Amino acid sequence: MGALVLHVEDELDIVAAVEYGLRRAGFDTCFATSGADALTMLEGGVAPDVVLLDVMLPDLSGIEVCRRLRADSAWRDVPIVMLTARTEENDRVAGFEAGADDYVVKPFSVRELICRVRAHARRAGKEPAA
């Protein structure tokens, strides 16, 4: 079993492209289309090794979800990669201040994103399946 990536994104075309790429790279994946759904999944026992988190979600912002994960000892050390169309310096700083480990701006290269996820998983001691 490979490292598990939780992808929190409300744009289903992005979910499909990223999930396809991650699975081909050996990762296991699951996704949520809202911040509340992601938090419910985590409370229900989903244990991701890396979280991909969109900033602009239909309910809770990705920034708020990130803050909640960092405030919970169970999720404090899980790498979080923010994905967003927001490109201003203030937006990036807010993501890092909330606890994000990385910040990727849309549109992005799926290949580069997978490399970043692999690097974060490796640093967390998790590897994708061979």
Buried (B, 14 or more C-beta within 10 A) or exposed (E): EBBBBBBBBBBEEBBEBBBEBBBEBBBBBBBBBBBBBBBEBBEEEEEBBBBBBBBBBEBBBBBBBBBBBBEEEEBEEBBBBBBBEBEEEEBBEBBEEBBBBBBBEBEBEBEEBBEBBBBBBEEBEBBBEE
